[in-house]
């Protein structure tokens, strides 16, 4: 099985095109949520949460600082190994 990794913007767009499930991690939260592309954006399975894909470009300062997407459900070890980036606003 392939190890999970934090996706870059190009991978996120490919996942949207293929309607692949991605996994959203919010900094400081234990839960990692599955999200599916609904034709306009990635939405949580319950439909109550949206990624705002249009705001997630390559240079999006919040990506991998406040939130990040994984290609597969990450293990606790994978989450620990993949460090969050430093505060881009500091």
GUGUBA-79691 format. One record per residue: x, y, z of N, C-alpha, C in turn. Coordinates in Angstrom, 1 decimal, m for minus. Example, Ala and Ser with C-alpha at 12.3 -4.5 7.8 and 13.67 -1.06 7.14 Angstrom:
BEGIN
NODE     nc1     nc2     nc3    cac1    cac2    cac3     cc1     cc2     cc3
NODE    13.2    m5.7     7.8    12.3    m4.5     7.8    13.2    m3.3     7.8
NODE    12.8    m2.2     7.1    13.7    m1.1     7.1    12.9     0.0     7.9
This chain:
BEGIN
NODE     nc1     nc2     nc3    cac1    cac2    cac3     cc1     cc2     cc3
NODE     0.8    m1.2     0.0     0.0     0.0     0.0     0.9     1.3     0.0
NODE     0.5     2.2    m0.8     1.2     3.5    m0.9     1.1     4.3     0.4
NODE     2.2     4.9     0.8     2.1     5.8     2.0     1.3     7.1     1.6
NODE     0.6     7.6     2.6    m0.1     8.9     2.4     0.9    10.0     2.3
NODE     0.6    11.0     1.5     1.5    12.2     1.5     0.6    13.4     1.3
NODE     1.1    14.6     1.8     0.5    15.9     1.6     0.5    16.2     0.2
NODE    m0.7    16.5    m0.4    m0.8    16.8    m1.8    m0.4    18.3    m2.1
NODE     0.1    18.4    m3.3     0.4    19.8    m3.8    m0.8    20.2    m4.7
NODE    m0.8    21.5    m5.1    m2.0    22.0    m5.8    m2.3    21.2    m7.1
NODE    m1.3    20.8    m7.8    m1.5    20.1    m9.1    m2.2    18.7    m8.8
NODE    m1.8    18.1    m7.7    m2.4    16.8    m7.3    m3.9    17.0    m6.9
NODE    m4.1    18.1    m6.2    m5.5    18.4    m5.8    m6.4    18.6    m7.0
NODE    m5.9    19.3    m8.0    m6.7    19.5    m9.3    m6.9    18.2   m10.0
NODE    m5.9    17.3   m10.0    m6.1    16.0   m10.6    m7.2    15.2    m9.9
NODE    m7.1    15.3    m8.5    m8.1    14.6    m7.7    m9.5    15.1    m8.0
NODE    m9.6    16.4    m8.2   m10.9    17.0    m8.5   m11.4    16.5    m9.9
NODE   m10.5    16.4   m10.8   m10.9    16.0   m12.2   m11.3    14.5   m12.2
NODE   m10.7    13.7   m11.4   m11.0    12.3   m11.3   m12.1    11.9   m10.3
NODE   m12.5    13.0    m9.5   m13.5    12.8    m8.4   m13.0    11.8    m7.4
NODE   m11.7    11.9    m7.1   m11.0    11.1    m6.1   m11.3    11.6    m4.7
NODE   m11.4    10.8    m3.7   m11.6    11.2    m2.3   m10.2    11.7    m1.9
NODE   m10.2    12.8    m1.2    m9.0    13.4    m0.5    m9.3    13.5     1.0
NODE    m8.3    13.6     1.8    m8.4    13.7     3.2    m7.9    15.0     3.7
NODE    m8.8    15.7     4.4    m8.5    17.1     4.9    m8.1    17.0     6.4
NODE    m6.9    17.6     6.7    m6.5    17.7     8.0    m6.4    19.2     8.4
NODE    m7.0    19.5     9.5    m7.0    20.9    10.0    m6.0    20.9    11.2
NODE    m5.1    21.9    11.2    m4.1    22.0    12.3    m4.8    22.0    13.6
NODE    m4.2    21.2    14.5    m4.7    21.2    15.9    m5.9    20.3    16.2
NODE    m6.4    19.6    15.1    m7.5    18.7    15.3    m7.1    17.3    15.0
NODE    m7.6    16.4    15.8    m7.3    15.0    15.7    m7.9    14.3    14.4
NODE    m9.1    14.8    14.1    m9.9    14.1    13.1    m9.4    14.6    11.7
NODE    m9.3    13.6    10.8    m9.0    13.8     9.4   m10.2    13.4     8.6
NODE   m10.8    14.4     7.8   m12.1    14.2     7.2   m11.9    13.8     5.7
NODE   m12.7    12.8     5.2   m12.8    12.6     3.8   m13.6    13.6     3.1
NODE   m13.1    14.0     1.9   m13.9    15.0     1.1   m13.9    14.5    m0.3
NODE   m15.0    14.8    m1.0   m15.2    14.5    m2.4   m15.5    15.7    m3.2
NODE   m15.1    15.7    m4.5   m15.4    16.8    m5.4   m16.8    16.8    m5.8
NODE   m17.6    17.9    m5.6   m19.0    17.9    m5.9   m19.3    18.6    m7.3
NODE   m18.3    18.9    m8.1   m18.4    19.6    m9.3   m18.0    21.0    m9.3
NODE   m17.9    21.6    m8.1   m17.5    22.9    m7.9   m16.4    23.1    m6.9
NODE   m16.4    22.2    m5.9   m15.5    22.3    m4.8   m15.4    20.9    m4.1
NODE   m14.4    20.8    m3.2   m14.4    19.6    m2.3   m15.3    19.8    m1.2
NODE   m16.2    18.9    m0.9   m17.1    19.0     0.2   m16.9    17.8     1.1
NODE   m17.2    18.0     2.4   m17.2    17.0     3.4   m18.3    16.0     3.1
NODE   m18.1    14.8     3.5   m19.1    13.7     3.2   m20.5    14.1     3.7
NODE   m20.6    14.8     4.8   m21.8    15.3     5.3   m22.4    16.5     4.5
NODE   m21.5    17.1     3.7   m21.9    18.3     2.9   m21.8    19.6     3.7
NODE   m21.4    19.5     5.0   m21.4    20.7     5.8   m20.1    21.5     5.8
NODE   m19.1    21.0     5.1   m17.8    21.7     5.1   m17.3    21.7     3.7
NODE   m16.7    22.9     3.3   m16.2    23.0     2.0   m14.7    23.5     2.1
NODE   m13.9    23.0     1.1   m12.5    23.4     1.1   m12.2    24.8     0.6
NODE   m13.1    25.3    m0.3   m12.9    26.6    m1.0   m11.6    26.4    m1.9
NODE   m11.8    25.5    m2.9   m10.7    25.2    m3.8   m10.1    26.4    m4.5
NODE   m11.0    27.4    m4.9   m10.5    28.5    m5.6    m9.5    29.3    m4.8
NODE    m9.5    29.2    m3.4    m8.5    29.9    m2.6    m7.3    29.1    m2.3
NODE    m7.1    27.9    m2.9    m6.0    27.0    m2.6    m5.0    26.9    m3.7
NODE    m4.6    28.0    m4.2    m3.6    27.9    m5.3    m2.2    27.6    m4.7
NODE    m1.2    27.4    m5.6     0.1    27.1    m5.2     0.7    28.1    m4.2
NODE     0.3    29.3    m4.3     0.9    30.3    m3.4     0.0    30.6    m2.2
NODE    m1.0    29.8    m1.9    m1.9    30.0    m0.8    m1.2    29.9     0.5
NODE    m1.1    31.0     1.2    m0.2    31.0     2.4    m0.7    30.1     3.5
NODE    m2.0    29.9     3.6    m2.6    29.0     4.6    m2.4    27.5     4.4
NODE    m2.1    27.1     3.2    m2.0    25.7     2.9    m0.8    25.1     3.6
NODE    m1.0    24.0     4.2     0.0    23.3     5.0     0.5    24.1     6.2
NODE    m0.3    25.1     6.6     0.0    25.9     7.8    m1.3    25.7     8.7
NODE    m2.5    26.0     8.1    m3.7    25.8     8.8    m4.5    24.5     8.4
NODE    m4.3    24.1     7.2    m5.0    22.9     6.7    m4.1    22.3     5.6
NODE    m4.4    21.0     5.3    m3.7    20.4     4.2    m4.5    19.2     3.8
NODE    m4.2    18.7     2.6    m4.9    17.6     2.0    m3.9    16.4     1.8
NODE    m4.4    15.2     2.1    m3.7    14.0     1.9    m4.3    13.2     0.8
NODE    m3.5    12.4     0.1    m4.0    11.6    m1.0    m4.7    10.3    m0.4
NODE    m4.3     9.9     0.7    m4.9     8.7     1.4    m5.0     9.1     2.9
NODE    m5.8     8.3     3.6    m6.0     8.6     5.0    m4.6     8.4     5.7
NODE    m4.0     9.4     6.3    m2.7     9.3     6.9    m2.7     8.6     8.3
NODE    m1.7     7.9     8.6    m1.5     7.3     9.9    m1.0     8.4    10.8
NODE    m1.1     8.1    12.1    m0.5     9.1    13.1     1.0     9.4    12.8
NODE     1.7     8.3    12.5     3.1     8.5    12.2     3.3     9.4    11.0
NODE     2.6     9.2     9.9     2.7    10.0     8.7     2.4    11.5     9.1
NODE     1.4    11.7     9.9     1.0    13.0    10.3     2.1    13.7    11.1
NODE     2.7    12.9    12.0     3.8    13.5    12.8     5.1    13.8    12.0
NODE     5.4    12.9    11.0     6.6    13.0    10.2     6.5    14.3     9.3
NODE     5.3    14.5     8.7     5.1    15.6     7.8     4.8    16.9     8.6
NODE     5.8    17.6     8.9     5.7    18.9     9.7     4.9    19.9     9.0
NODE     4.2    20.7     9.7     3.5    21.9     9.2     4.5    23.0     8.9
NODE     4.2    23.8     7.9     5.1    24.9     7.6     5.0    26.0     8.7
NODE     6.0    26.8     8.8     6.1    27.9     9.7     5.0    28.9     9.4
NODE     4.7    29.8    10.3     3.7    30.9    10.1     4.1    31.8     9.0
NODE     3.4    31.7     7.9     3.7    32.6     6.7     3.5    34.1     6.9
NODE     2.8    34.4     8.0     2.5    35.8     8.2     3.5    36.5     9.2
NODE     4.4    35.6     9.8     5.3    36.2    10.8     6.4    37.0    10.2
